[in-house]
């Protein structure tokens, strides 16, 4: 495998990993916002009688609870993986920098579900390929 084939393989791995993480995170975010037990229950608190605690029925906060924030972190990680793959493709001089960024955001992508776990692993492989080729 020559240098350009390894680079294109690493770019494809990084972009595919980012897309899988983004798809998984958007799916998890939609699920957490449409299912009241996963996103709204932590703010509504305990229905213990007439006066509910921790916000009560008059204050339903959206975007609360870990089940909503973790997919947002995952979506940002997926977007950063896609951006890093595109930046590697356009400018190979900074491939080691973008490869290390891809590794960091692949690890962060595990928080948002990891792109069905395959996405983060593929992103990690792409970042490692970039670091081993351009040291």
C-alpha positions as CSV (number, residue, x, y, z in Angstrom):
1,X,0.0,0.0,0.0
2,X,1.5,3.3,-1.0
3,X,1.3,6.6,0.9
4,X,-1.7,8.0,-0.9
5,X,-3.8,4.8,-0.5
6,X,-3.1,4.8,3.2
7,X,-4.1,8.4,3.5
8,X,-7.3,7.9,1.6
9,X,-8.1,4.8,3.7
10,X,-7.5,6.8,6.9
11,X,-9.7,9.6,5.6
12,X,-12.5,7.2,4.7
13,X,-12.3,5.6,8.1
14,X,-12.4,8.9,9.9
15,X,-15.4,10.2,7.9
16,X,-17.3,7.0,8.1
17,X,-16.7,6.9,11.9
18,X,-17.9,10.4,12.2
19,X,-21.1,9.7,10.2
20,X,-21.9,6.7,12.3
21,X,-21.4,8.6,15.5
22,X,-23.6,11.4,14.2
23,X,-26.4,9.1,13.1
24,X,-26.4,7.3,16.5
25,X,-26.3,10.5,18.4
26,X,-29.1,12.1,16.5
27,X,-31.2,9.0,17.0
28,X,-30.4,8.9,20.7
29,X,-31.3,12.6,21.0
30,X,-34.6,12.2,19.3
31,X,-35.4,9.2,21.5
32,X,-34.5,11.0,24.7
33,X,-36.6,14.1,23.8
34,X,-39.7,12.1,22.7
35,X,-39.6,9.6,25.6
36,X,-40.7,11.4,28.8
37,X,-39.1,8.9,31.1
38,X,-35.6,9.4,29.8
39,X,-35.3,13.2,29.4
40,X,-38.1,14.8,31.4
41,X,-38.2,12.6,34.6
42,X,-35.0,13.9,36.1
43,X,-36.4,17.5,36.1
44,X,-39.9,16.7,37.0
45,X,-38.7,14.9,40.1
46,X,-40.8,12.8,42.4
47,X,-44.6,12.9,42.1
48,X,-45.0,12.8,45.9
49,X,-48.4,14.3,46.4
50,X,-49.8,17.6,45.5
51,X,-46.5,19.6,45.7
52,X,-44.0,17.9,43.4
53,X,-40.3,18.5,44.2
54,X,-37.4,19.5,41.9
55,X,-39.3,21.7,39.5
56,X,-42.8,20.3,39.6
57,X,-45.3,19.9,36.8
58,X,-45.2,23.6,35.9
59,X,-41.5,23.6,34.9
60,X,-40.8,20.9,32.3
61,X,-37.2,21.7,31.2
62,X,-36.2,20.3,27.9
63,X,-32.5,19.4,27.4
64,X,-32.0,18.1,30.9
65,X,-30.6,14.9,32.2
66,X,-27.6,12.9,31.1
67,X,-29.7,11.1,28.4
68,X,-29.9,14.4,26.5
69,X,-26.5,15.8,27.0
70,X,-24.5,12.7,26.1
71,X,-26.0,12.5,22.5
72,X,-25.2,16.2,22.1
73,X,-21.5,15.5,23.0
74,X,-21.6,12.5,20.6
75,X,-23.1,14.6,17.8
76,X,-20.4,17.2,18.2
77,X,-17.8,14.5,18.2
78,X,-19.2,13.1,15.0
79,X,-19.1,16.5,13.3
80,X,-15.5,17.0,14.4
81,X,-14.5,13.6,13.0
82,X,-16.1,14.5,9.7
83,X,-14.4,17.9,9.7
84,X,-11.0,16.3,10.6
85,X,-11.4,13.8,7.8
86,X,-12.2,16.6,5.3
87,X,-9.3,18.7,6.5
88,X,-6.9,15.8,6.2
89,X,-8.1,15.2,2.7
90,X,-7.6,18.9,1.7
91,X,-4.3,19.5,3.6
92,X,-2.0,16.6,4.2
93,X,0.7,18.7,5.9
94,X,-1.3,18.8,9.1
95,X,-2.3,15.1,9.0
96,X,-0.7,14.3,12.3
97,X,-2.5,17.1,14.1
98,X,-5.9,16.1,12.6
99,X,-5.2,12.5,13.3
100,X,-4.7,13.2,17.0
101,X,-7.9,15.3,16.9
102,X,-9.7,12.4,15.3
103,X,-8.5,10.1,18.1
104,X,-9.6,12.4,20.8
105,X,-13.1,12.9,19.3
106,X,-13.4,9.2,18.6
107,X,-12.9,8.5,22.3
108,X,-15.4,11.3,23.2
109,X,-17.8,9.7,20.7
110,X,-18.1,6.7,23.1
111,X,-20.0,9.0,25.4
112,X,-22.8,9.5,22.9
113,X,-23.1,5.8,22.0
114,X,-20.0,5.5,19.9
115,X,-21.8,5.3,16.6
116,X,-23.2,1.9,17.5
117,X,-19.7,1.3,19.0
118,X,-18.4,0.6,15.4
119,X,-18.2,4.4,14.6
120,X,-15.8,5.2,17.4
121,X,-13.6,2.2,16.7
122,X,-13.4,3.0,13.0
123,X,-12.6,6.6,13.8
124,X,-9.9,5.4,16.2
125,X,-8.4,3.2,13.5
126,X,-8.4,6.1,11.0
127,X,-6.7,8.4,13.6
128,X,-4.1,5.8,14.4
129,X,-3.4,5.2,10.7
130,X,-2.8,8.9,10.3
131,X,-0.5,9.1,13.2
132,X,1.6,6.1,12.2
133,X,1.9,7.3,8.6
134,X,2.8,10.9,9.4
135,X,5.2,11.0,12.3
